Amino acid sequence: MEQVPTGHEARSTLDHQALRELLSAQRARIISYARTCPARPLPDGPPATEPSTPLPALAQEILDALPMAGILVAPVVDARGRISEFLYVSQNARAASYSRAHIPRESVPPWAGPVSLFDRFPVLEYTGLPRMLADAHHERAPQGPEAVEWFIPRDSGPPARLSNDVHVAPCGDYLLILWEAGHRVPMAVAAQKLVRTCWAEWNLSDGTVEPSLGFGYVLGLDPDAPDPADFLGLADLIAPASLPELYRLLYDVLLREWRSECDLRLPGAYERTIRMVAEPVRAAPRGPVWAVRAVLVDVTDDRRRRALAEAAGAEARRQHSRAQTLGEVADALRDAVLPRSPGELTPYGLDTAAVYRPDATGAGIGGDWYKARSLPGGKLLIALGDARGHGLEAVTLMAKLRYALAGLVYTDEPVEQLTRWLNDMACDDGTESTATAVIARYHPDTSMLRWTCAGHPLPILLRDGRATLLPVPPDGPGLTLGVLPGRSYTATETVLRPDDIVLLYSDGLVERRETDPDEDTARLLAAAEERLRATGRVHDHATLQHFAEDLVTDLDGPHRSDDATLLAVRRTP
């Protein structure tokens, strides 16, 4: 009894047929273009001009000793000193071997003596090679390497496409042309395996593919299995549901001549996802798309992590069913972790005022946080940081860092060690968990503020009506938290005078799109001085809070693209 194909099998057959027809039509366009491409006719006899200087026998021996394929050409110069032609006068053994392997005999007869280079290979005249030859002759300096893409038409069948890295160098009265197909070293294979990335170039004229050495590994093939020979071979490897995506990508690249990308799923016990990004390659500026160059990246782990993160987010939303939006959840968490206790540090000689403004663009609650509290032994903790991104993830990282610091500070370790611990914790949290921070401890007995900076904007000191940046350590600010584990940080010591005000702030307060960071800092310094003059003497908590709120208002506006936090710390008399 004849088996009737299922709907999925029938669709898969149609998808394969559509791919086959698309590739066949593109091959026909290439063949048609190659046959109609303008070309010089091949000469019947010897060249009209012979080289001005005979080639010495020693020069031929040196040419044959070169480890690369090479030919010698002689520039023909007219009475006005302009180059009218390049004569192909000699070649080495490697060039002859390359010619036998890559150049069709029926299209170009074997080289038998001096001949015009562009009569013999007309398409080369439309590449960058004539310019390289002219520059090498006039400048007497080597040129390249440069990629040269060209082709040789065949009387029947697809043309022969050639792609080489070309060098040109002056050599006495001649010019030496050297070329190679490129290197594929074991380091490239190791790198491709480490990042699960490969690349390939599909030649549509003859249906072949030039893959990188990690191509089969990324596609999950056995080490002894051959690579897919063409796009149809690739189509046989992917899941049927991915065939429309591959067709769409090829349609965009071949007919629309766009860069395109898609996800391809590879079936198996452990289904994997390959991200393919492709672009068109032409052998001539106005010719058809001759080849497809693509990078393939195994994004399976990334997609699985993303799916797990999305599942975790869904679970968090179910647990917070009373909250109507993610913004409400993040807002509630921020309210829970940010302090609301003015005057707590007054008995220790400091007063604090904090101002927070959410993102003006509506991108979501950000990761700004701060901490100001007393510690056993009479010392004070003052810190302000900014976790990367927006929304619940940023607020979650913010909460982790803030609560971790609140616990670590009880070890009584110096701020350098506290910052290093926070960095290690952020590194362990994942590649996206980066943050900046200023961590400080105030010593009331000496009025000294001892602080570190981890990739954060430097604090500002307001003293006697002037605003200046606090000096950085000799080795500069420390690295952002969460970038590299085990990093060391250096502390700076600043002695505060009565009525000194230190401003800690997040970058959202000053950064603007398309502005220079130095300009942003200068604008903040000027605004702080102007606001202090307008406020008058700051003598209690109310005037400090008033000053901080007015300063944020002065700098705020619809141009701000991040949340903004300002923590003003004043030493009381």
N, C-alpha and C positions, 0 to 999 in steps of 0.2 A: 504494500500500500504506500503510495507516494506521500511523503511528509510535507505538510503545508508549513511554510515558514511563519514564525510568529511576527507580530508587529514590530518588535525590537530588531529581529533579524532582517526583516525587509528594509527597515529604516537604515540599518547599518550598511546593507548592500548599496542602497541609493547614495549614502554618504561617501562610500568608497568610490562609486562611479563618478560622483561629482568631483572628487579630488583628482581622479585620473584624467577627467576631461579638462579640468582647469590647468593641470601641469602639461598636458599634451598641447593645449592651445598656446601656452606660453613658449613651449619649445618651438612650435611652428613660427611664432613671431620672431624668435631669435634667429632661426634659419633664414627667414625672409629678409630680416634686416642685414644679416651678414652677406647675403648674396647681392643686395642692392647698395651696400656701403660703397661710396666712391673710393677708387683705388687707382694707383698708377699701373699702367700695363708693364708686365715683365719684359725686360730688354731681350732682343734676339741675339745680339752680338756683344762684343766687349764694351766696356764703358767708354764714353766719349773722352774722359779725362783719366790719366794714370796718376798715381801718387807722385808728388814732386821729388820725394826722396825714397830710394829703394829700401826695403826692410832688411836690416842686417840679419845674418844667420843667428847671431848671438841673441838678438831680440826675440826670435821665434823660440829659441831654447828657454829663455826666461819666461816667455808667455806660457809655454807648456808646463813649466814648473809651478805655476800658480795653483793654489789649492781650490780655486773657484773657477767656474766657467767664465771665459773672457774672450773678447774680440778686440782687435785694433781697428780704428777707423781713422781716415785721413780727411781733415777738413779741406774743401776746395774753395779757395778765396778768389774773388774776381778782382778786376783792376782797381775798384774802389775800396777794396779791403773788406767786402762783405762776403759772408759764407754763402755759397750757392749750392753746396752739396756736401754730403759726407760719404766717403768711399769705404766700404767694408773690405779691408785689405788682408786680414788674417784672423785666425781663430786658434784656440788651443784645443787639446784633446778632450778636455771636459766640455767645452762648448759643442764639439762635434757629437759627443755622447748625448748631451742634452737635446740636441737637434734630432738625433735618431729616435729618442724616447718620446718627444713631445710635439714635433713638427711633422704634419702629414706630408709624406713624400709626393703624393699626387698634387699637392698645392704648391709646394716650394721645392724645386729640384736641389740636389746636393750642391753645396758651395764649391766652386771650382776656380775661384780667383777673384780679383778685385771687382766689385760691383757696387752700384749705388745702394746704400743701406735702406733707403725708403722706397726704392724700386723693388727691392727684394722683400721687404716687410712693410707694405704701404700703411697699414693701420698704426704702426708705431709713430707715424708722423703726427697723429692726433693725440698723442700722450704727452707726458712731461719730458720725455727723453730729448727732443730737439732743444728745448730750453737748457737742460742740464749740459748737453754737448756744447752749446754756444757759450754758456757761462764758464765752463771749464777751459774752453779755448781762449776766451777774452781775459778772464781773471787769472788764468794759470793756477787754479786752485781746485782741489778735489770737490766733487759735488755728491750729495746723497749721504746715506742711503735714502732712496725714495721708492715708494710702491708704484709699480707700473703695471696697469691692467690693459691687456690687449688680446687680440684673437687673430686666427688665420682661417679664412673661409675654406671650406671643402667643396669640391664639385658635387658631392652627394653626401647626405648626412649632416649632422650638426657640426658647426665650426669648432676648432680647437681653441679653447680659452686658456690663456697663460697669465700667470700672476707672479711677479718677481720683485724682490728688493734689489734695486739697481744702484751701483756706484759708478761714477765717471771721474777719471783722473787724467790730467795732461801727462804725456809721455813723449818728450822730445817734440817732433813734428806731428806726432800722432795723438790720438785720444784713446785711452783704455777704458772699455766698458766691462764691468764685472757684475755678475748677478748670482743670486742664490734664492732657493725656495723658502728660506727661513729656518728657524731653530725650534725644535720641540724637545726640550730637555727634561730630565727626570724631575727637576724642581717644579716645573709646571704641572706635572702629573700629581706630585704630592700636594701642591697648593689646591688643585682642583678637588682632590679627595677630601682635604681638610674642610673646605667650605662648600663641598658638594655643588660645584659649579663647573660647567664646561661650555664649549662653544663649537660651532660648526659652520661651514659655508657650503650650501647646496648649489651645485652648478646645474642650472636648468637646461642648458643646451644638450648635455649628454646624460643627464640624470644621475651624476655622481655626487659624492659628498666628500669634503675635506674636513674631518672632525679633529678636535683636540684629543690628546691621548687619554683624557679622563672621560670621554664621551660615553663609552660603554659602562663605566662605573656609575656615572650619574643616572643612567637609564636602568641600572639594576641588572645588567646582563652578566652572564657567567664570563670569567676571564678568557675562556677559549672560544666564546661565541663571537661571530662576526658582528660588526656594527651594522645597523640598517643601511642599505645601499642608497636609498633615496627617501623622499617624503612618503611614498606609499609604504615603504618598510617601516617608517616611524608610525604611520597610521595603524599598521598591524599590531604595534606594541601597546597602544593606548586603549583605554576603555571606550566602548562604542559611544557612550554619552559625551566623550570629549571630541569626537570627530567634527561636529558642527563648529566647535571653537577653533580647531585647526584649519578648517575651510575658511572661516571668517578671517583668521590671521593671514592666510595666503592670499585671499582676495584683496585685503587691504594693501599688502606689500606688492603684489604683482600688478594689479590693475589700478588701484588708487595711488600706488607708490608712496604709501605712508609707512612710518614706523608703527608697529603693532605688537600687542602682547596678549597672552592668554594663559590659562591654567590647563594643564593636561594631566589626567589621572591615569596612573599605571596600575592595572589590576594585579591581584595576587593575594597571598595570605596576609601580607602587610601592605595594604594599598598606599601608594605614595602619590604625591602631587608635585609636578614639575612646572615651574614658571618659565615660559618661553617668551623672550623679547627679540623681535626680528626687525631687520631693515633691508631695503632693496640695495642691490649692487649693480652698477651699470658698467659696461666695457667702453662706452662712449657717452659723451654728455647728453646727446639727444636720442640715444638708442633705447631699446627696451630693457626691462629689468632682466639682467643676465644671470644673477645669482641671488640667493637669500642668505644673509649673514645673521646668525642668531646666537644668543647666549641662553643657556638653560640652567636653571637653578633649582635644586631640590628644596622645596619649601615645606616639606611634609611636617617636620618638627614645628616649624613656625605656625602652620595651620592648626596643628593639634594643640599647641599652647594657646593659640587664640581661641580655639573652641573651649578649652578648659577654662580660660579666663572669662569667656562669655557665660559659661555654665555657672561659674562662681558668682558672676555679677547677677545672674538671674536668681540664684539662691539668696544673695544678699537682698535683692528687691523683695523676694517673698518674705524674708525675715523682717523687713521693714514695710509691711503691708499698710501700715497706717500712714506712711508718707506717700504723697501723690506723685511726686517727681523725684528724680535723682538729685536735683538741686536742693530740694527740701532736706533730703538725707544728709547731703554734704553740709548744708547750712546748720542743721542741728548738731552734727558732729563738731563743726567749727565752734559753735557756741559752747559746746561741752569742754573743749580743750583750751580755748583761749582764756586767759585770766581776766577777771573783772573785779580787781581789788585795789583801787587807788589808795595811795597812802600807806601801803604795807611796809615800804622800805624807809619811811620818814624817820623812825627812831634810829636808823643806822646812818643817817646823814645823806640820804638820797631821796629824791622824789621822781616819780615816773608818770608819764602820760602817753597813752597809746591811741592811734587812730587807724582804722581799717576801712578801705573802700573796695568793693567788689569790682570785677572786670567790667569796664564800661561797654565792651562789645557784646556781652552776653554769652561768652564762650564757657561760662560756668565758674563755680567757686575754685579759686586757685589754692596753691600750697603754702601761702605765707603763714608764718608762725612766730611767736616770741615767748620769752619766759623771763620773769623778773621776780625773784623771791629771796628770802633770807635763808641762811644755812647755819647748821650748828657751828659754834665758834665765832659767830658774829660776822662772817663773810657773806657776800651777796653774789648771787648768780644773775647775770644779765645776758640774754642771747636773743638773736633774731635770725630767721632763716627763710628760705624759699625752696619748696619742693617742686620738682619739674612737673609741668603740665597743669591740667585743670580737672575738675570734677572729683568724683569719689576716690579715684586712684591717687590723685595729688594730696587730697586731704588725709587719706589713709597713711601715706608715707610721712606727711607732716606730723600726724599724731604719733607714729612710731618714733620719729626722731625726737620729738619733744618729750615724750614719756621716757624714752631711753636716757636722754640727758638728765631728766629729773632724778632718775635712779643712780646713774653713774656719778653724778656730782657728789654723792655722799661718800664716795671712796676717798675724797679729799686729794685726789690726784691733780696735778697742774692742768691748766686748760689745754696745753699741747696734747696730753694723753687723752683727755676727754674728746677732743676733736678727732684724734686718730681712731678711737673706738667707734665714734659715730660714722666715720668713713668706712671702716671695715663692715659695720652693720649694713650700711647702704649698699656696699658691693655685694654682700651676701644676699641682698633682697632681690637682685635681678639687674639686667643691663639697663632697664629703663628707670631704675630708682636712683636718680641723681638729684642733688640739692646743693644749695650754697648756704653759708651760715657765717655769722660772727659770734664767737663764744667768748664770754668775758667773766672774770671774777673780780669783784671790788673788795678792797681791803680798807675798812673804815679807819683803822688805826694809823695808816700811812697815807690815806686818800689816794691810793694807787689803783688804777684800773688796768688789769693785766688781760690781754685779749689776743685771740687768733682770728685769722680770716681764711675761709675755705671757699675761694672763688667768688666771694660776695663783694658788693660795692663797699668801699672803705667808709668807716664812720666819719662824721663831721663834728668838729669841736667849735662851739660858739664861745668865744672869750673876748670880753671887752668890746663887744659889738662887731667883731670880725669872725667870719666863718672860714675855717681851713680844714683840709683833710688830715686825719690822723696819720702819722708816718707809718709806712709799711716796714716789716722786718727787712734786714739787709738782703736776704735771699728772695724777697718778693712775697706776694700773697700766696697762700697754699692752694693746692689743686681742689677742684670741685669735689664734694663728697660723692662717693659711689662710682668714680671713674677707675681708679687703680687701688687695690688693697695694699696695706702695709706702708702707706705714705706717712712721712713725718711732717709735723707742722711746727712753726716757730712763733713764739708769743712776743708781743710788743707791750711795753709798760708806759702808761700815761698817768702822770700825777695831776689830779683835778684840784682846782682852786674853788673857793666859795663862789657860787652863782655861775660856774661853768656849766654849759649844757652840751651833752653829747647826743647826736642824732644817729640812730640806727634805722635803716630803711631798706625796703625791698626795691629791686630794679624797676618794678612797675610804676613807682612814683616818678621816675625821671626819664626812663627810656621812651623814645618816640621812633616810629618807623622812619627810615631813611635819614637819621641824624647820627652825628658822630658822638661816641661815648664821652669824649672830653667836653664837647659842647653841652651834653646833658648834665655833666657834673658841674660845669661852670654856671649853668642856669640855676641849679639847685643852690649853690653857694650864694649867688646873688639874691635869690628869692629868700633864703634864710636870713641874710643880713637885712633886707628890706622889711621883712615881716617883723623882725626883732625891733627895728626902729619904730615901726607902727604900733607894736604892742607896748613898748616901754619896758620898764624894769619888771622881770619875772621874779616875783617874790613869794608865791605860794602855789598850791596845786591848781587852783582855779585858773590863774593866769598862765601856768605852764600848759594846761589842757587847752585853753583858749588859743595860745600861740601855736600849738601843734595842729589843731583843727584848721586854723586859718591858713597855715603854711600848706597843708594838703589841698585846701580849696584853691590856693593860688596856683598850684602846679597841676591841678586836675583839669579834665576836659574830655570831650568825646574822642579825642585822638588817642587816649590811653588804651592799650591793648592787653593789659594784664591787671591783676588785682594789685593794690598798693597798700603798704603798711609803713607806719612811722612810729618809732618808739623814742620819745624824748626823755633823757635822763639828766636831772639837774642835781648838782651837789648843793645841799642846803648849807647856810652859814653855821 
